[in-house]
Amino acid sequence: MRNKYLYFLAGSHLCCDINSGALPALLPFFVSYYGMDYKAVAGLMFAASFLSSIVQPAFGYLADRVSRPWFMAFGVLLSGISLGMTGFMSNYWSIFAAVTCMGIGSAIFHPEAARFVNKVSGDKKGLGMSIFSVGGNGGFGIGPLMAVALVSFWGMQGTAVFTIISLFMGTALFFFMPKLKQAAETFFVQDKFCIEEGNTTSGKNDWHAFSRLTIVIVCRSIVFCAIQSFLPLYCIHILLQSNAVGSSTLTILALIGVATTLIGGVLADRFGYIRVIKYCMIALVFFLCAVLMSKNIIIVYLLLIPMGFAMYASYSSYVVLGQTYLAKNIGFASGVTLGLSFSVGGVVVPSLGWFADNYGLTAVMQLIVIIAILGAMATFFLPKVNKGV
């Protein structure tokens, strides 16, 4: 029974994040179709993130006060319709506005969805959040593949398919909402003993610990969004590959993330969330350096496998650890951890785009490594809350 609801939420997560996943893969096409420079396309990543970084925690706070399940359906609809519109625009600021709305739609969806996942996951919250995250990672994996295929066959107007997907899932969420809400309330009552036994810190908030976690998430977010934005361009302009080959790096990373997210959730439930986060950040630094030292696209593709594991295996650990630190405000914690995982990086990416325009793609990739090192160092200061965390 629980899996049925988790899988449905994971499917809705896929249909929401498929839009965010498609955006980085569309950036090379914006360059070739409209002649945008690196700073301009990085600005579109900023558009997807700058308001959502504020909106997502706010909607998480609202979800803690009064549950609004319809946020999930509305978020999916707004995200897909907005991205679909970008294929029918040629003005940069119109595209910027549409991408901004896409980011807001994603921000509306995630906190409420993460609250439902927390309620129906029982004492296997790491695994439950991993199942949910697999949907998002699947969206980030399928999104670039779909974007390249649709634009290659139908031109920029092919983005309309993303609108169709959002209409289908948004409608399904609206109809399924009463059963989902009833199930979440039932499972939450059944699992109340988990809170009483201390598995979620007995409903206490540890803001000091959460602030330390936020620093790690910010560093990871910048690295994640920068890789999404600049790795395809690095492969195209430095390794001299085609647009399709460059964009495919995102698909490979995200599809690897589909499997490794589940593995990461199991490892987190067994060995602890902090340990998984720490080792993944250290591994990410190592494999990022290896990618930069390699000038062969085949070797780069092979290195994407362990790098994808390092990027995605810890994803659910960030969310569940944040929910553990702020057990009284699970919605807000979900909004911050899920929101900052992508939005803060998107806000910083335009500055990295300016850096790339002035100093080159190789230099900006080296800067990304430095930020990853800072994030890895910050993981050593994450405090434990209870045994297993």
Summary of the structure (lengths in Angstrom):
residues: 389
radius of gyration: 19.5
end to end distance: 26.8
largest distance: 58.9
contacts: 1562
relative contact order: 0.17
helix: 86%
strand: 1%
